[in-house]
Amino acid sequence: MKSQAHISKKKTVEVNLIKENLDKHKVILIADLTGLPSAQLQSLKSKIKDRALIRVTKKRLIKLAISGAKNKSLTMLLPYLDNCIPALIFTDEDSFKLYKFIIKNKSSAFAKPGQVSPIDIIIQAGPTNFPPGPIIGELGQAGIIAAVESGKVTIKKETKLVKKGDVINNKVADVLVKLGIEPIEIGLNIVASFQDGVLYSKDILSIDEETYINNIKLSYLEAFGLAISLGYVTKDNIKLLIKKCAAEAKIFSKKQNIFTSDTAIEELQRAEIELKVMEEKAPGLKDIKTTKVHHAEREIKKQTNEKVKETQVENTVLHTVPHLREDETEQEEVERKQKKEVNRDQIGYTEDNVKAAQDILSRLQDEKAKKMKIRGDKKGFWD
C-alpha cells in the first residue's frame, strides 16, 4: 500500500490560508523573488499593503493550494512556478495597473558576478574621471579600449560590453562598479497574472499603455485613410467624402469651363483681377472703358427722358378720352337713326315693320293649311 506524504499542521494552515485568498480575490499574480534583497521586499510590501497582499511561501505549498482551489482555471498558473522563487500577490485591482505600480517602484543596483544582464550594457566613448594607472589594463581585460588623453583615461570606442541575457562575469562586474553603471533592476519580477478567467503573461502585462493607445490611434488613422482613398463610406468619413467629392467636382468644372453657383463668384473675381492687370499694362484701356461707361450713362439718361415724355402724353390722352368717347357715342346714335330712315320702304314702313307683317302672314297660312287637310277640302288655297 502506497503511503501518503505527511503534511504538518503548520503547512496545512498555510495551504488553507492560500486557498482562502485564492477564492476571495479576483486577481492572482505570481512574482519571482530571485535576486531581490529582503530589505527591498519589505519596503515594497509596505508600499503595496493598501492595494494588494504579498504572500511568500514554499513552491510546493503554493502548488497544493492552487490544485485544491475552487476555481480550477487557476491551474493555468502552475507552469509559471517553475524556474523561479515564487511569491503570490492577491488583489482586486486590475492586473495592468498593479503591474505598472510595481515596475515604478523598482530600483537599480550594481551587477554581481553570475547574474544575467536584463539589458544590453553599452559603454560610450569619451573621457573618464580616472587618472592614468592600472584602470587602463582592467578596462582592456573587460574588452574596453582606453588610452590617456589630457591627463585622463579616455575610452576610445563605443563598446557593447554585455548583451541582454548574457551572464555577467567577475571582470565585467568590477568594471561596471568602477564606471558607476547599475544595470540590475531590484524589485518584484511579475511573471504571470490570472484575472476573470484569463491568463496574462509578462509580455502582455509589460505592454506600455500609452504606446498601446497610440498604436490603436495609428491603426484607426490608417484605416480611415484607406477608406477615404477607396471611397468606402462609413459613418466616420461620410462628411469628409462629401467635401472631397465637392472639391473634386469644383476642380473639374473649372478645368472644363463649366459655370456653377460655386464657381461663378471665383470666375468673376478672376476676371476682375485679369482686367486690373490689363489696365496696368495698357493704361489707355481704362480711358476707353470710362468713355464707354459715360456714353452708356448718356444713352440711359436720354431714354429715361423720352420715357417721361411718353408717360406725360399718355396721361393727357387718358384725361381727354372720356369726352371723345361721349362725342363718338352721340355720333353713332345719329348715324343709326339716319340708317333706319333710309331703310323705310316706299309706303313708309321700316324693315322691322315689314318683317313682323311677314311673320303674321306666314302663321295664318300655316293654320289654314292645317284646317283644309282636316276637312279634305279640295278647293284652292284662297277660296
SEFI-106546 format. One record per residue (C-alpha): residue number from 1; x negated, y negated, z. Coordinates in nm, 3 decimals. Layout:
N
(NUM; (X; Y; Z))
...
//
This chain:
383
(1; (0.000; 0.000; 0.000))
(2; (-0.136; -0.338; -0.106))
(3; (-0.189; -0.573; 0.186))
(4; (-0.071; -0.934; 0.167))
(5; (-0.314; -1.218; 0.234))
(6; (-0.270; -1.368; 0.578))
(7; (-0.183; -1.740; 0.592))
(8; (-0.238; -1.914; 0.920))
(9; (0.035; -2.117; 1.085))
(10; (-0.157; -2.439; 1.018))
(11; (-0.179; -2.362; 0.647))
(12; (0.189; -2.265; 0.637))
(13; (0.279; -2.602; 0.787))
(14; (0.061; -2.775; 0.524))
(15; (0.225; -2.584; 0.237))
(16; (0.573; -2.665; 0.367))
(17; (0.479; -3.032; 0.403))
(18; (0.361; -3.042; 0.040))
(19; (0.680; -2.867; -0.076))
(20; (0.890; -3.120; 0.113))
(21; (0.714; -3.410; -0.060))
(22; (0.735; -3.239; -0.400))
(23; (1.114; -3.213; -0.362))
(24; (1.150; -3.560; -0.210))
(25; (0.963; -3.778; -0.461))
(26; (1.040; -3.844; -0.828))
(27; (0.679; -3.881; -0.944))
(28; (0.386; -3.650; -0.868))
(29; (0.027; -3.731; -0.972))
(30; (-0.291; -3.524; -0.949))
(31; (-0.616; -3.711; -0.879))
(32; (-0.978; -3.592; -0.896))
(33; (-1.190; -3.695; -0.594))
(34; (-1.521; -3.585; -0.746))
(35; (-1.793; -3.840; -0.663))
(36; (-1.559; -4.059; -0.459))
(37; (-1.714; -4.167; -0.127))
(38; (-1.497; -4.124; 0.179))
(39; (-1.504; -4.499; 0.255))
(40; (-1.355; -4.587; -0.086))
(41; (-1.087; -4.320; -0.046))
(42; (-0.978; -4.457; 0.292))
(43; (-0.976; -4.812; 0.152))
(44; (-0.753; -4.706; -0.138))
(45; (-0.516; -4.518; 0.096))
(46; (-0.474; -4.837; 0.295))
(47; (-0.400; -5.046; -0.017))
(48; (-0.153; -4.799; -0.164))
(49; (0.033; -4.686; 0.151))
(50; (0.342; -4.902; 0.078))
(51; (0.371; -4.763; -0.275))
(52; (0.256; -4.401; -0.256))
(53; (0.134; -4.120; -0.030))
(54; (-0.204; -3.958; -0.096))
(55; (-0.241; -3.603; 0.037))
(56; (-0.582; -3.432; 0.029))
(57; (-0.578; -3.059; 0.093))
(58; (-0.721; -2.734; -0.037))
(59; (-0.662; -2.643; -0.400))
(60; (-0.520; -2.300; -0.308))
(61; (-0.255; -2.451; -0.080))
(62; (-0.155; -2.701; -0.349))
(63; (-0.104; -2.415; -0.596))
(64; (0.110; -2.223; -0.345))
(65; (0.325; -2.528; -0.275))
(66; (0.379; -2.610; -0.645))
(67; (0.463; -2.245; -0.726))
(68; (0.718; -2.238; -0.442))
(69; (0.880; -2.577; -0.515))
(70; (1.248; -2.602; -0.612))
(71; (1.163; -2.776; -0.939))
(72; (0.998; -2.501; -1.142))
(73; (0.888; -2.751; -1.409))
(74; (0.621; -2.872; -1.165))
(75; (0.418; -2.564; -1.257))
(76; (0.306; -2.763; -1.564))
(77; (0.066; -2.940; -1.326))
(78; (-0.120; -2.619; -1.228))
(79; (-0.377; -2.620; -1.517))
(80; (-0.487; -2.972; -1.417))
(81; (-0.602; -2.847; -1.074))
(82; (-0.895; -2.661; -1.230))
(83; (-1.244; -2.813; -1.250))
(84; (-1.171; -3.091; -1.002))
(85; (-1.146; -3.173; -0.633))
(86; (-0.771; -3.235; -0.628))
(87; (-0.551; -3.469; -0.431))
(88; (-0.175; -3.510; -0.465))
(89; (-0.009; -3.852; -0.491))
(90; (0.364; -3.872; -0.412))
(91; (0.561; -4.180; -0.521))
(92; (0.891; -4.306; -0.660))
(93; (0.718; -4.574; -0.866))
(94; (0.666; -4.548; -1.240))
(95; (0.358; -4.342; -1.331))
(96; (0.214; -4.605; -1.563))
(97; (0.248; -4.888; -1.310))
(98; (0.083; -4.688; -1.033))
(99; (-0.195; -4.575; -1.266))
(100; (-0.268; -4.938; -1.354))
(101; (-0.283; -5.032; -0.988))
(102; (-0.529; -4.751; -0.912))
(103; (-0.751; -4.844; -1.208))
(104; (-0.763; -5.211; -1.098))
(105; (-0.883; -5.103; -0.755))
(106; (-1.183; -4.913; -0.886))
(107; (-1.531; -5.043; -0.807))
(108; (-1.868; -4.990; -0.977))
(109; (-2.174; -4.812; -0.836))
(110; (-2.523; -4.703; -0.935))
(111; (-2.554; -4.368; -1.107))
(112; (-2.702; -4.074; -0.922))
(113; (-2.909; -3.802; -1.088))
(114; (-2.684; -3.529; -1.223))
(115; (-2.377; -3.750; -1.268))
(116; (-2.201; -3.765; -1.602))
(117; (-2.200; -4.107; -1.765))
(118; (-1.843; -4.233; -1.821))
(119; (-1.959; -4.479; -2.089))
(120; (-2.237; -4.544; -2.341))
(121; (-2.516; -4.718; -2.147))
(122; (-2.686; -4.971; -2.376))
(123; (-2.991; -5.178; -2.275))
(124; (-3.003; -5.515; -2.454))
(125; (-3.327; -5.659; -2.594))
(126; (-3.472; -5.964; -2.420))
(127; (-3.683; -6.083; -2.128))
(128; (-3.651; -5.940; -1.775))
(129; (-3.745; -6.075; -1.432))
(130; (-4.021; -5.816; -1.387))
(131; (-4.386; -5.926; -1.380))
(132; (-4.642; -5.715; -1.569))
(133; (-4.704; -5.385; -1.391))
(134; (-4.602; -5.018; -1.366))
(135; (-4.246; -5.105; -1.469))
(136; (-4.357; -5.104; -1.834))
(137; (-4.453; -4.735; -1.807))
(138; (-4.134; -4.645; -1.621))
(139; (-3.923; -4.809; -1.890))
(140; (-4.123; -4.625; -2.157))
(141; (-4.065; -4.287; -1.986))
(142; (-3.690; -4.356; -1.990))
(143; (-3.709; -4.435; -2.363))
(144; (-3.713; -4.818; -2.347))
(145; (-3.980; -5.006; -2.548))
(146; (-4.115; -5.303; -2.349))
(147; (-4.408; -5.548; -2.361))
(148; (-4.541; -5.851; -2.176))
(149; (-4.445; -6.190; -2.318))
(150; (-4.500; -6.526; -2.149))
(151; (-4.594; -6.352; -1.826))
(152; (-4.275; -6.142; -1.811))
(153; (-4.180; -5.789; -1.914))
(154; (-3.963; -5.812; -2.226))
(155; (-3.750; -5.535; -2.377))
(156; (-3.835; -5.539; -2.746))
(157; (-3.547; -5.341; -2.892))
(158; (-3.185; -5.270; -2.804))
(159; (-3.164; -4.911; -2.683))
(160; (-2.875; -4.672; -2.618))
(161; (-3.010; -4.516; -2.303))
(162; (-2.729; -4.268; -2.230))
(163; (-2.433; -4.157; -2.438))
(164; (-2.087; -4.120; -2.289))
(165; (-2.054; -3.770; -2.138))
(166; (-2.430; -3.710; -2.105))
(167; (-2.585; -3.616; -1.770))
(168; (-2.799; -3.888; -1.614))
(169; (-3.150; -3.765; -1.518))
(170; (-3.380; -3.890; -1.241))
(171; (-3.589; -4.129; -1.453))
(172; (-3.285; -4.290; -1.614))
(173; (-3.112; -4.324; -1.277))
(174; (-3.421; -4.502; -1.131))
(175; (-3.447; -4.742; -1.427))
(176; (-3.076; -4.826; -1.408))
(177; (-3.114; -4.913; -1.040))
(178; (-3.413; -5.141; -1.113))
(179; (-3.226; -5.311; -1.400))
(180; (-2.920; -5.358; -1.176))
(181; (-2.685; -5.161; -1.402))
(182; (-2.391; -4.987; -1.227))
(183; (-2.227; -4.757; -1.485))
(184; (-2.031; -4.543; -1.244))
(185; (-1.674; -4.636; -1.152))
(186; (-1.569; -4.547; -0.799))
(187; (-1.201; -4.475; -0.746))
(188; (-0.931; -4.218; -0.788))
(189; (-0.951; -4.042; -1.120))
(190; (-0.590; -3.963; -1.222))
(191; (-0.582; -3.653; -1.442))
(192; (-0.205; -3.595; -1.485))
(193; (0.140; -3.714; -1.381))
(194; (0.484; -3.549; -1.367))
(195; (0.789; -3.775; -1.397))
(196; (1.152; -3.697; -1.491))
(197; (1.058; -3.354; -1.621))
(198; (0.783; -3.493; -1.846))
(199; (0.409; -3.431; -1.804))
(200; (0.173; -3.721; -1.886))
(201; (-0.198; -3.657; -1.927))
(202; (-0.469; -3.914; -1.851))
(203; (-0.498; -4.004; -2.220))
(204; (-0.135; -4.115; -2.224))
(205; (-0.145; -4.288; -1.885))
(206; (-0.454; -4.487; -1.985))
(207; (-0.284; -4.650; -2.283))
(208; (-0.303; -5.025; -2.233))
(209; (0.047; -5.169; -2.209))
(210; (-0.041; -5.491; -2.389))
(211; (-0.215; -5.303; -2.670))
(212; (0.081; -5.066; -2.697))
(213; (0.329; -5.356; -2.724))
(214; (0.108; -5.532; -2.979))
(215; (0.095; -5.212; -3.186))
(216; (0.476; -5.194; -3.179))
(217; (0.497; -5.557; -3.290))
(218; (0.246; -5.494; -3.567))
(219; (0.439; -5.189; -3.687))
(220; (0.760; -5.393; -3.689))
(221; (0.599; -5.672; -3.892))
(222; (0.454; -5.424; -4.142))
(223; (0.792; -5.252; -4.182))
(224; (0.962; -5.591; -4.215))
(225; (0.718; -5.699; -4.486))
(226; (0.764; -5.371; -4.673))
(227; (1.143; -5.406; -4.664))
(228; (1.116; -5.762; -4.799))
(229; (0.885; -5.661; -5.084))
(230; (1.114; -5.369; -5.179))
(231; (1.432; -5.577; -5.144))
(232; (1.566; -5.330; -4.888))
(233; (1.845; -5.511; -4.700))
(234; (1.873; -5.484; -4.321))
(235; (2.041; -5.698; -4.054))
(236; (1.698; -5.836; -3.963))
(237; (1.589; -5.950; -4.310))
(238; (1.916; -6.039; -4.487))
(239; (1.880; -6.415; -4.424))
(240; (1.520; -6.419; -4.543))
(241; (1.609; -6.216; -4.853))
(242; (1.884; -6.464; -4.941))
(243; (1.639; -6.754; -4.905))
(244; (1.382; -6.565; -5.113))
(245; (1.635; -6.498; -5.390))
(246; (1.748; -6.862; -5.385))
(247; (1.388; -6.983; -5.412))
(248; (1.313; -6.743; -5.700))
(249; (1.631; -6.848; -5.881))
(250; (1.532; -7.213; -5.839))
(251; (1.186; -7.149; -5.982))
(252; (1.336; -6.955; -6.273))
(253; (1.586; -7.233; -6.352))
(254; (1.303; -7.487; -6.359))
(255; (1.096; -7.277; -6.597))
(256; (1.393; -7.221; -6.828))
(257; (1.512; -7.586; -6.803))
(258; (1.845; -7.476; -6.659))
(259; (2.002; -7.762; -6.466))
(260; (2.190; -7.673; -6.149))
(261; (2.313; -7.861; -5.846))
(262; (1.992; -7.756; -5.669))
(263; (1.750; -7.868; -5.940))
(264; (1.927; -8.178; -6.074))
(265; (1.806; -8.412; -5.798))
(266; (1.449; -8.290; -5.829))
(267; (1.460; -8.330; -6.207))
(268; (1.587; -8.686; -6.171))
(269; (1.314; -8.765; -5.921))
(270; (1.056; -8.613; -6.155))
(271; (1.192; -8.820; -6.444))
(272; (1.170; -9.138; -6.235))
(273; (0.809; -9.060; -6.146))
(274; (0.724; -8.997; -6.511))
(275; (0.894; -9.324; -6.608))
(276; (0.691; -9.515; -6.349))
(277; (0.372; -9.356; -6.481))
(278; (0.468; -9.456; -6.837))
(279; (0.541; -9.812; -6.723))
(280; (0.199; -9.832; -6.561))
(281; (0.030; -9.703; -6.877))
(282; (0.244; -9.919; -7.113))
(283; (0.337; -10.250; -6.942))
(284; (0.542; -10.358; -7.245))
(285; (0.779; -10.067; -7.185))
(286; (0.910; -10.235; -6.873))
(287; (0.986; -10.558; -7.067))
(288; (1.173; -10.359; -7.332))
(289; (1.368; -10.183; -7.064))
(290; (1.452; -10.515; -6.894))
(291; (1.567; -10.670; -7.226))
(292; (1.793; -10.374; -7.294))
(293; (1.940; -10.398; -6.948))
(294; (2.010; -10.771; -6.988))
(295; (2.170; -10.710; -7.330))
(296; (2.386; -10.437; -7.181))
(297; (2.490; -10.669; -6.899))
(298; (2.593; -10.939; -7.150))
(299; (2.797; -10.689; -7.352))
(300; (2.973; -10.570; -7.038))
(301; (3.047; -10.930; -6.937))
(302; (3.183; -11.010; -7.285))
(303; (3.406; -10.702; -7.285))
(304; (3.531; -10.793; -6.939))
(305; (3.626; -11.146; -7.051))
(306; (3.810; -11.010; -7.356))
(307; (3.997; -10.767; -7.135))
(308; (4.105; -11.051; -6.907))
(309; (4.239; -11.247; -7.206))
(310; (4.431; -10.945; -7.334))
(311; (4.583; -10.899; -6.992))
(312; (4.697; -11.262; -6.983))
(313; (4.862; -11.230; -7.329))
(314; (5.037; -10.911; -7.223))
(315; (5.175; -11.081; -6.914))
(316; (5.309; -11.372; -7.126))
(317; (5.474; -11.132; -7.369))
(318; (5.630; -10.932; -7.087))
(319; (5.772; -11.255; -6.945))
(320; (5.925; -11.351; -7.283))
(321; (6.060; -11.008; -7.383))
(322; (6.387; -11.017; -7.179))
(323; (6.504; -11.331; -7.365))
(324; (6.407; -11.181; -7.701))
(325; (6.598; -10.864; -7.624))
(326; (6.915; -11.063; -7.539))
(327; (6.894; -11.251; -7.873))
(328; (6.839; -10.923; -8.061))
(329; (7.143; -10.764; -7.894))
(330; (7.373; -11.054; -7.988))
(331; (7.248; -11.048; -8.348))
(332; (7.309; -10.670; -8.376))
(333; (7.668; -10.710; -8.248))
(334; (7.743; -10.978; -8.509))
(335; (7.599; -10.761; -8.789))
(336; (7.806; -10.460; -8.674))
(337; (8.128; -10.663; -8.682))
(338; (8.044; -10.801; -9.024))
(339; (7.983; -10.448; -9.149))
(340; (8.325; -10.341; -9.020))
(341; (8.486; -10.629; -9.202))
(342; (8.315; -10.530; -9.526))
(343; (8.429; -10.168; -9.488))
(344; (8.804; -10.257; -9.479))
(345; (8.992; -10.131; -9.789))
(346; (9.197; -10.349; -10.024))
(347; (9.516; -10.324; -9.814))
(348; (9.333; -10.444; -9.508))
(349; (9.273; -10.115; -9.315))
(350; (8.941; -10.022; -9.176))
(351; (8.768; -9.687; -9.214))
(352; (8.884; -9.580; -8.868))
(353; (9.249; -9.652; -8.956))
(354; (9.222; -9.451; -9.279))
(355; (9.061; -9.156; -9.106))
(356; (9.334; -9.146; -8.838))
(357; (9.609; -9.152; -9.103))
(358; (9.444; -8.868; -9.295))
(359; (9.430; -8.656; -8.980))
(360; (9.805; -8.710; -8.916))
(361; (9.897; -8.619; -9.275))
(362; (9.687; -8.304; -9.267))
(363; (9.853; -8.192; -8.943))
(364; (10.206; -8.247; -9.087))
(365; (10.121; -8.044; -9.399))
(366; (9.998; -7.753; -9.185))
(367; (10.321; -7.748; -8.979))
(368; (10.544; -7.750; -9.289))
(369; (10.347; -7.465; -9.448))
(370; (10.400; -7.252; -9.139))
(371; (10.780; -7.310; -9.145))
(372; (10.808; -7.219; -9.512))
(373; (10.623; -6.899; -9.453))
(374; (10.864; -6.801; -9.174))
(375; (11.186; -6.868; -9.385))
(376; (11.049; -6.721; -9.704))
(377; (11.136; -7.041; -9.883))
(378; (11.007; -7.037; -10.241))
(379; (11.069; -7.400; -10.310))
(380; (10.796; -7.641; -10.384))
(381; (10.597; -7.798; -10.110))
(382; (10.759; -8.141; -10.133))
(383; (11.127; -8.018; -10.182))
//
